[in-house]
C-alpha cells in the first residue's frame, strides 16, 4: 500500500496513530509502528524527562519509525524540542500553535514535520512554513478541536484543492470503510485516535477504555469553546458545564469550574464523574478493547476488501 505518506515516513500502511494526551505512551506507539503504521508518543501529558523515558523505551520496543506529537502551547516546549533532537526522533507532529515557530528548527535537524490543522487557511500557513504534510482534523474528532466545526469529509477535499503537500485525514476515522472514504476524497493517509485509545496498549485507565466502548451516537459533544473547544463524553462534569452555561458565565467562571488536570483525572486516573473524558464521535463504532496490532490489521483488511468490492 505504497503512496506519498508511506514513502515520507518509511512505513507499510498510511495509517498514523493519534498522539493523544494520557493515552499515547511508548507501549501504544511501538505496537502501532511494529504493526506497520506510524505510532506517535503524545508529549502533551508528559513532563520533559518523562517524555525522554518514553522515547527511550519506544526505541527499545521497535526498530520501525515512530514520532512524537507536540502541542506547541506546552510550557516547557524548548526542553521538549531539545529532548526530541537529543534522542534522535525523526518525525514530529506539531499542533495548537504557529507552525513557523519550530518547523525550521526541526527540519534543520533532519526531522520530518507534520502540522495539525482544522481549516484551509491554517493548512496553507503550514505549507508556507515548510512542513512535510498536514493532518486535517475535522469536527468529529475527540479532544481539542477546531472552532470552525468543519467536518472531516468537507475539510479534506477543500484542503486537497489548495495545497501540494500530502494530506492526512483525521476525525471520525476508525475503520477501513472510513479510511477508504477519506482516501477517495483526496487524503493521502489517515490518523486514527479514538479507536487506538480503546486498545490494550493504550495508557488510558481501564475505566475510560470501558466508557469508550459504551459510548453511543450522540454521547459526546463539543464544549468550552470560549477556552479551547473540546469534545467530551456527557458525564457528570460535562453536565456541570452545561448547567453553568445556563447562567451566562464569564470566562473566569468557566476556568474556575474546569480547574486543573481534569483530563488526567478522567482519562488517566479513571474518575468517570469529575474528569474530562475526551473521545471522538466514532466511539459509537468501537465495541471492544483489542490489541493495537489487531485494530490496525482489521482497518487494513476492511479497507482492501471494500476497495475491491467497490472497484476503486
C-alpha positions as CSV (number, residue, x, y, z in Angstrom):
1,X,0.0,0.0,0.0
2,X,2.7,2.5,-1.1
3,X,1.9,6.2,-1.5
4,X,3.3,9.6,-0.5
5,X,2.7,9.0,3.2
6,X,4.2,5.6,3.4
7,X,7.3,6.9,1.5
8,X,7.5,10.0,3.6
9,X,7.6,8.1,6.9
10,X,9.0,4.8,5.5
11,X,6.1,2.8,6.9
12,X,4.0,-0.1,5.5
13,X,0.5,1.4,5.7
14,X,-0.6,5.1,5.5
15,X,-2.1,4.9,9.0
16,X,-1.0,7.2,11.8
17,X,-1.9,6.7,15.4
18,X,-3.0,9.9,17.0
19,X,-0.7,11.3,19.7
20,X,-3.3,11.7,22.3
21,X,-2.8,13.1,25.9
22,X,-2.9,10.5,28.7
23,X,-3.4,7.7,26.1
24,X,-0.4,7.6,23.7
25,X,2.6,6.3,25.6
26,X,5.5,4.2,24.3
27,X,3.6,0.9,24.5
28,X,0.9,2.1,22.1
29,X,3.3,3.9,19.8
30,X,5.7,1.0,19.5
31,X,2.8,-1.5,19.0
32,X,1.4,0.5,16.1
33,X,4.8,1.0,14.5
34,X,5.6,-2.7,14.8
35,X,2.3,-3.4,13.0
36,X,3.2,-1.3,10.0
37,X,1.6,2.1,10.9
38,X,3.2,5.2,12.4
39,X,3.0,5.3,16.2
40,X,3.1,8.7,18.0
41,X,4.0,9.4,21.6
42,X,1.7,12.1,23.0
43,X,4.0,14.7,24.6
44,X,1.2,16.9,25.7
45,X,0.7,15.0,29.0
46,X,4.4,14.4,29.8
47,X,7.0,16.3,31.7
48,X,10.2,16.6,29.7
49,X,12.1,13.8,31.4
50,X,9.0,11.6,31.3
51,X,9.0,12.1,27.5
52,X,12.6,11.2,27.3
53,X,11.9,7.9,29.1
54,X,9.0,7.1,26.8
55,X,11.2,7.8,23.7
56,X,14.0,5.6,25.0
57,X,11.6,2.8,25.8
58,X,9.9,3.1,22.4
59,X,13.3,2.8,20.7
60,X,14.0,-0.4,22.5
61,X,10.5,-1.8,21.7
62,X,10.6,-1.1,18.0
63,X,13.1,-0.7,15.2
64,X,10.4,0.9,13.0
65,X,9.8,4.6,12.6
66,X,7.8,6.4,15.2
67,X,7.2,10.0,16.1
68,X,6.2,12.5,18.8
69,X,3.2,14.7,18.9
70,X,3.9,18.1,20.5
71,X,1.2,20.7,21.3
72,X,3.1,23.9,21.0
73,X,1.3,25.6,23.8
74,X,3.3,23.4,26.2
75,X,5.0,25.5,28.8
76,X,8.3,23.5,28.6
77,X,8.4,23.5,24.8
78,X,12.1,24.3,24.5
79,X,13.1,21.4,26.7
80,X,10.7,19.1,24.8
81,X,12.2,20.0,21.5
82,X,15.8,19.7,22.8
83,X,15.0,16.2,24.1
84,X,13.4,15.2,20.8
85,X,16.6,16.2,19.0
86,X,18.9,14.6,21.6
87,X,17.1,11.3,21.4
88,X,17.2,11.2,17.6
89,X,13.4,11.3,17.0
90,X,13.0,11.6,13.2
91,X,9.3,12.6,13.0
92,X,7.4,15.3,14.9
93,X,3.7,16.2,14.6
94,X,3.0,19.7,15.9
95,X,-0.3,21.2,16.9
96,X,-2.0,24.1,18.8
97,X,0.3,26.8,17.7
98,X,2.0,28.6,14.8
99,X,3.9,26.1,12.6
100,X,6.5,28.8,11.8
101,X,7.8,28.7,15.3
102,X,9.5,25.3,15.3
103,X,9.4,23.9,11.7
104,X,12.7,25.3,10.5
105,X,14.5,24.3,13.7
106,X,13.3,20.7,13.4
107,X,13.9,20.4,9.7
108,X,17.4,21.7,10.1
109,X,18.0,18.7,12.3
110,X,16.7,16.3,9.6
111,X,13.3,15.8,11.3
112,X,10.2,15.4,9.2
113,X,7.5,17.8,10.4
114,X,3.7,17.5,10.2
115,X,1.3,20.1,11.5
116,X,-2.3,19.6,12.6
117,X,-4.9,22.0,11.1
118,X,-8.7,22.4,11.2
119,X,-9.1,24.7,8.2
120,X,-7.8,25.6,4.7
121,X,-6.4,28.8,6.0
122,X,-4.2,27.1,8.5
123,X,-3.3,24.3,6.0
124,X,-1.9,27.0,3.7
125,X,0.0,28.6,6.6
126,X,1.5,25.3,7.5
127,X,2.6,24.6,3.9
128,X,4.2,28.1,3.7
129,X,6.0,27.3,6.9
130,X,7.7,24.3,5.2
131,X,6.0,21.3,6.8
132,X,6.2,18.0,5.1
133,X,2.5,17.2,5.4
134,X,-0.6,18.3,7.2
135,X,-3.2,16.5,9.4
136,X,-6.6,17.9,8.6
137,X,-8.7,17.2,11.7
138,X,-12.5,17.6,11.4
139,X,-15.2,18.4,13.9
140,X,-15.9,14.7,14.6
141,X,-12.5,14.3,16.4
142,X,-12.1,13.9,20.2
143,X,-10.2,16.1,22.5
144,X,-9.3,19.7,21.5
145,X,-10.9,20.7,18.2
146,X,-11.1,23.5,15.7
147,X,-13.5,26.3,16.2
148,X,-14.8,26.2,12.7
149,X,-16.8,23.0,13.2
150,X,-15.9,21.8,9.7
151,X,-16.4,18.1,9.3
152,X,-13.6,15.8,8.1
153,X,-15.2,14.9,4.9
154,X,-15.8,18.5,4.0
155,X,-12.4,19.6,5.1
156,X,-10.3,17.1,3.2
157,X,-11.3,17.9,-0.4
158,X,-11.2,21.7,0.4
159,X,-7.6,21.4,1.7
160,X,-6.6,19.0,-1.1
161,X,-7.7,21.6,-3.6
162,X,-5.4,24.2,-2.2
163,X,-2.1,22.5,-1.1
164,X,0.6,20.5,-2.8
165,X,1.9,18.6,0.3
166,X,0.4,15.3,1.5
167,X,-2.8,15.4,3.4
168,X,-3.7,13.2,6.3
169,X,-7.3,12.9,7.3
170,X,-8.3,12.8,11.0
171,X,-11.6,12.9,12.9
172,X,-14.2,10.2,12.8
173,X,-12.0,7.6,11.2
174,X,-11.8,4.2,13.0
175,X,-12.5,1.6,10.3
176,X,-11.4,0.5,6.9
177,X,-14.5,1.9,5.4
178,X,-13.8,5.3,7.0
179,X,-10.2,5.1,5.7
180,X,-11.3,4.4,2.1
181,X,-13.9,7.2,2.2
182,X,-11.1,9.7,3.3
183,X,-8.8,8.4,0.6
184,X,-11.4,8.8,-2.1
185,X,-11.9,12.4,-1.0
186,X,-8.2,13.1,-1.5
187,X,-6.4,12.1,1.7
188,X,-3.0,10.5,1.3
189,X,-3.3,8.8,4.7
190,X,-5.4,8.8,7.8
191,X,-4.8,9.5,11.5
192,X,-6.7,7.3,13.9
193,X,-7.1,8.4,17.5
194,X,-10.2,7.2,19.3
195,X,-10.0,3.6,18.0
196,X,-6.4,3.3,19.4
197,X,-7.5,4.8,22.7
198,X,-9.5,1.7,23.3
199,X,-6.6,-0.8,22.9
200,X,-4.7,-3.0,25.3
201,X,-1.6,-0.9,24.9
202,X,-3.3,2.5,25.4
203,X,-2.1,4.2,28.6
204,X,-5.6,5.3,29.4
205,X,-7.3,4.0,32.6
206,X,-9.4,0.8,32.1
207,X,-12.4,2.8,33.4
208,X,-12.0,5.2,30.5
209,X,-11.5,2.4,28.0
210,X,-14.7,0.7,29.1
211,X,-16.5,4.1,28.8
212,X,-15.4,4.5,25.2
213,X,-16.8,1.1,24.3
214,X,-20.1,2.1,26.0
215,X,-20.5,5.5,24.2
216,X,-23.4,5.6,21.7
217,X,-24.1,8.1,18.9
218,X,-24.8,11.5,20.5
219,X,-22.8,10.5,23.6
220,X,-20.2,13.2,23.0
221,X,-20.4,17.0,22.4
222,X,-18.0,19.9,21.7
223,X,-18.0,22.4,24.5
224,X,-15.9,25.1,26.3
225,X,-15.4,27.0,23.1
226,X,-14.6,30.2,25.0
227,X,-11.5,28.5,26.4
228,X,-10.4,25.8,24.0
229,X,-13.0,23.7,22.2
230,X,-13.0,20.1,23.4
231,X,-15.2,17.1,22.6
232,X,-16.2,15.3,25.8
233,X,-18.3,12.3,26.9
234,X,-21.5,13.5,28.5
235,X,-20.6,12.6,32.1
236,X,-21.3,14.4,35.4
237,X,-18.6,17.0,34.8
238,X,-20.0,17.7,31.3
239,X,-23.5,18.3,32.8
240,X,-22.0,20.7,35.3
241,X,-20.5,22.7,32.4
242,X,-23.9,22.8,30.7
243,X,-25.6,23.9,33.9
244,X,-23.1,26.7,34.3
245,X,-23.8,27.8,30.7
246,X,-27.4,28.4,31.7
247,X,-26.1,31.2,33.9
248,X,-24.3,33.0,31.1
249,X,-20.9,32.6,32.8
250,X,-17.8,34.7,32.4
251,X,-14.6,33.1,31.0
252,X,-13.2,33.3,34.6
253,X,-16.1,31.3,35.9
254,X,-15.6,28.6,33.2
255,X,-11.9,28.4,34.1
256,X,-12.8,28.1,37.8
257,X,-15.1,25.1,37.1
258,X,-12.6,23.5,34.7
259,X,-9.8,23.8,37.2
260,X,-6.6,21.9,36.5
261,X,-5.8,18.3,35.5
262,X,-9.4,17.4,34.5
263,X,-8.3,15.3,31.6
264,X,-5.7,13.5,33.7
265,X,-8.3,12.8,36.4
266,X,-10.7,11.3,33.9
267,X,-8.6,9.6,31.2
268,X,-5.5,8.6,33.1
269,X,-6.8,8.2,36.7
270,X,-10.3,6.8,35.8
271,X,-12.5,9.3,37.6
272,X,-15.6,8.9,35.3
273,X,-17.7,11.5,37.2
274,X,-15.4,14.5,37.7
275,X,-12.8,14.1,34.9
276,X,-12.7,15.3,31.3
277,X,-13.4,12.2,29.1
278,X,-12.1,13.2,25.7
279,X,-13.2,11.0,22.8
280,X,-14.4,11.3,19.2
281,X,-17.8,10.7,17.7
282,X,-16.5,7.5,16.2
283,X,-16.6,5.9,19.7
284,X,-20.1,4.8,18.7
285,X,-18.5,2.3,16.4
286,X,-16.0,1.0,19.0
287,X,-17.4,-2.1,20.7
288,X,-14.4,-3.8,22.3
289,X,-10.9,-3.3,23.6
290,X,-8.4,-5.0,21.3
291,X,-4.6,-5.1,20.9
292,X,-3.3,-2.3,18.7
293,X,-1.9,-4.7,16.1
294,X,-5.4,-6.3,15.7
295,X,-7.0,-2.9,15.3
296,X,-4.6,-1.8,12.6
297,X,-4.8,-5.1,10.7
298,X,-8.6,-5.0,10.8
299,X,-8.6,-1.5,9.4
300,X,-6.3,-2.5,6.6
301,X,-8.2,-5.7,5.8
302,X,-11.6,-3.9,5.7
303,X,-10.1,-1.1,3.5
304,X,-8.7,-3.6,1.0
305,X,-11.9,-5.7,0.9
306,X,-14.3,-2.7,0.5
307,X,-12.0,-1.1,-2.1
308,X,-12.0,-4.4,-4.1
309,X,-15.8,-4.7,-3.8
310,X,-16.4,-1.1,-5.0
311,X,-13.7,-1.5,-7.7
312,X,-12.0,1.7,-6.8
